Amino acid sequence: MGVSGAGKTTLMDVLAAWLRLATDVDEHKRKQFIDEVMDLVELNPLKDALVGLPGVNGLSTEQRKRLTIAVELVANSSIIFMDEPTSGLDARAAAIVMRAVRKTVDTGRTVVCTIHQPSINIFEAFDEFFLMKRGGQELYVGPVGRHSWDIIEYFEAIDGVSKIKDGYNPATWMLEMKLKICEHMDQF
């Protein structure tokens, strides 16, 4: 029991994840695993903090997002789904969250994210990309490439799609070119 924002749901999620670990994992190993996850998402300094209320006390929005990632990691799933992990965050906080996401991928897990208009740095942190148009039709599925080269090369080959300007955000460019891209895809 506790006031709104005290961390009840988070505690339940952690306990549920704790219970999802294999039954042959002893308490010492469980604690060690949780400590590793806290290090991975850079929350160890806050391990005794109250979740609290956003903007009032406790964890910031960015820290809460990393805590959510930690809860999923403790469940030890090989695939983790994240819905808009950077929404509502400033550029600095979004970069911190995406660093935690990247570290998660580097452990061998697959992370599937939905994202809306990411910065160029966040966009280029992704390995693979799936661009959809309304109705669920795919416009692109494949690698992002170093400096977004694979995606840029693919879309610049479409008639009517303007070349991307140097240093321009590929995510923004794709959204601006979406009409031409959709017209091209509708031909097939």
Buried (B, 14 or more C-beta within 10 A) or exposed (E): EEEEBBBEEBEEBBEEBBEEBEEEEEEEEBEEBBEEBBEBBBBEEBEEBBBBEBEEEBBBBBBBBBBBBBBBBBBBEEEBEBEEBBBEBEEEBBBBBBBBBEBBBEEEBEBEBEBEEBBBEBBBBBEEBEBEEEEEEEBBEEBBBEEBEBBBEBBEEEEEBEEBEEEBBBBBBBBBBBEBBEEBBEEE
